[in-house]
Amino acid sequence: MRLPCGAECLVKGETRNPALIFLHGVGSDASSWEFQLEEFSPRYLTVAWNAPGYGGSVPSEIFTFPSLLDVLQASLEELEIESAHFVGHSFGGMLLQELVQKTPERVKSMVLYATSPAFGKTDANWQKDYLQNRLEPLQNGKTLVELAPDIIRSMTGVDPDPIGMELAMKSVEGVSTEAYIQALKCIMGFDRRDNLPKLNQPVLVLAAEKDPNAKPMMMERMASKIPEARFVCIPKVGHLAHLENQESFHQVLNEFFMSIEK
């Protein structure tokens, strides 16, 4: 559905149930959460949110974490969701950290999945090179859809589910090149390490053994900074664990949510 604020959300489940919000990464749209909407909608009002320029969401000339928070919070208000459980993947995990820092009362619990409390290295030249390496193929005329097969292969682990990989490709088609570039530029300089010790919600830090981006050792250190956070590393999968091995991903999330509902 397209909300008045311009954000498109995929919604599945009953409004009487607790809300569970999924936030996508840089290179995929909300459709990448299709398996999770199916799995969790019997117990939750599940919502997969599209950032501006992703899926059917209206693009925006301004794409910063503050502007994204404005749209996300407007989306929650228009959906009449006061607070929710959240799962943030990669870039979506960074946005979730921004949300909980600004409005902690909105976050019942959080799954920080294949993400980081700060972007890469603080060295400005490293960040510049990182961005340029990802922009150069696009500047040379390649499309994001053309680049997607190699990008996806480089991020996945051992024997990813073929159906999940088809969905990964499909979700790339919902990402405009402009929004992709905006999101890459948005994460430059991201750093919420200072807020980790202040988190008092139930937190699951979820890593993947073969993830080349959000490596398990880094994520375990992140979890150690969060009071009573749980750390889980799913074996054999990479950065797209929710698509590579849905069964293992769902088992971890179900165990976490069941434990905090007791």
N, C-alpha and C positions, 0 to 999 in steps of 0.2 A: 504494500500500500504506500502511496505517496502522501506524506503528512503536509499540513499547511506550511510548516517551516521549510519545506523543500526536500526533506530527507525521505528516502525510500526505505522501508523496513519490510522484511519478510517475517510474518507473524503466524505462529501456530500454537494452539492450545487454548485453554479456558481462562477467561479474565479473572475468575475467582481464585486461581492458583497463584502462587508466588511467581514473580517475574524473573526470568533468566535471560540476560542480554549477552550476545556474542558480538565481539568487535574484531573485524578482519585485519589482515596484514596489508603491506604496501602493494603487493602484486596480485591481489585477489579481491573479489567483491563478496557481498553477503551470501551469494549462492554457494560459496565454498562450505557453508555450515549446514548444508541440506541434510546430511546424515545426523547431525546433532539435533536439529529441529525435530526430526522424526523420533529420535531416541528419547528426548527429554520432554516433549510436549504432553505426554500423558500425565505428568506430575507438575509441570510448570507452564506458565505463559511464556513461550520462547520467542525471542525477538532477535533477528540478525539485522544489524544496522549498517546502512551504507553511508560512508563519508561522502561529502560533496564531490561530484564528478565520478563517483563509483556507482555501478548499477544504474538505477533510475533516479538517483539523487541529483538535484539541480547543482551544476558546477558553481564554484565561487572563485572570484578573483583573489580573495584573501584566504590563504590556507595555512593557518598557524594553529598551534595547540589552543590558544585562547579562543580563536574563531571556531574551531572544531568543538570545543566544549560548549560554546553557545548553542550550536546546532544540536548537539547530543542532548543537552539539558532541555532544550525546547521540544525535542522529540519525546523525551520521557514525560514531560508535562502534557503534551498532546495525546499521548497514550494513557494518561492518567496513572502513571507509575511513579509513586513517591520514592520507593527504594527497591533495590533488586540485587540479585546475585549476578556477578559479571565474569565472563571469560574473555580475556584479551590476548590475542595472538600477535606476537612480534610487534609491529607498529601499533596494533590495537592494544597491546599490553602497555605500551608507553602512554597512549591516550588514557587508559584506565588509571595509570599512576597519576596522571594530571588531574583526572576527575576526583579521585579519592583524596588528593591533597587539597583541592578547592572545596569540595562538598562531601566530606566523609559520611555524612548522614544518609547519603543516597546509596551507599555501598554496604549491603548486608554481608557479603563475602566476595572474595575475588580469587580467580585462577589466573596467575601470571604465567603464561604459556609461551615458551620459546621466545622470550623477550629479554630485555636488559634494563637495569636502572639508570644507565647512561649510554649514550651512543658511542660505540667504538672507542678510539683513543682520543684524548683531549687535544692532541697535536693538530693544529689547523691545517697543516700540509697534508696529513694523512686523511683528514675528512674531505679536503678538496680533491685529492686523488680518488678516494672512494666514490665521490659523486661523479667525477668526470668519467671514470671507468664504466659507470652505468648509463651515463647520458650519451657517451660517444657513439654507440651503435644506433641510437635513435636519431642523433644528429646526422649520421651517415645514411639515413633513409630507411633503416629497418623499422618494422612495426613491433609493438609489444607482443602481439600474437605470434609473429615470426620468431621472436627471441624466446618465447615461453618454453618450448620443449627443452632447450638446453638449460635454461634457468631452473626448471623444475627438476631435471635429472641431476643437476649439481647440488640440489638441496635435499634429495630424498635418500633413504637408507636402503636396507636389504629387502628385496622382493616387495616393493610397494603394491598395494591392491590396484589392479588395472582399472577397475571402475572408479576408484578414488582418484586415480591419475587423469581419467577422462573428465571428472568433475573439476579437478584442478585447472585443466586446460579451459574448460567452459567458463570458469570463474574469471580467468584472465580476460576473456572477451568482454566482460562487463566493466573493464577498467579503461578509462580514456587515457591516452598518452599524456595529456596535459595534467590530469589529476595524479598520475603516477610520478611525474616529475615534481609536482608540487609536494607530494608526500615525501619523496626522497629529500627534498630541500628542507622540509619541515623538521625532520628528525636530526638535522645537523645541530649540534650543540645541546641536544636533550640531556638533562641530568636531574634525576630525582633521588639520588642516593641519600640526600639529607633527610628525606621523608620516610625512609624505610623503618627506622626505629620507632616512628610515631604511629605506625599502622596498628590498630587494635581490633580490626575485623579478622575473622578466620581467613587465612591465606594459604593457598596451595601454589607452590612454585613448581611448575611442571616442565621438565627438560626431556630431551630426546637424545639417545646415545650417539647417533650419527649426525647430529645437527652441526653443520659447519658454521652457522651464523651465531646462534645462542648456545655456546658450548656448555655441557653439563657442569664442568668445574666452576665456570663463572656463575652459573645459575645457583649452584649450591652455596657459593659465597654470598650471593644475593639473599638467599633464604636465611642464612645465618645472621643477617642484620635485622630480620623482621621478627618481632616477638612471637614465639610459639608457631611460627610458620612451618608448614609441612613441605618436605622436598621429595619429589618422586622423579625418577628418570626411567622412561620407557625404553626397553632395549630394542636394538636393531632398526629403529625408525629415525627419520631425519626431521627437517624443519616443518614438514607437513604431516605430522603424526596423525592428526585428526582425519586425514584422507588416506594415509598409507596403511594404517591398521586401526580401523574404527573400533573393533572389539576391545583392544587393549586401552585405547583412549577413553572409551565410554566406561570401562570398568574402573579406571582411576577416578574419573569424575564422579561416578555414582558412589564410590566408597567415600569420597570426600564429602559430598552433599549429604549422604546418609549420616555421616558422623556428626555433622554440625546441626542436624535436625533432631538429634536425640535429646 
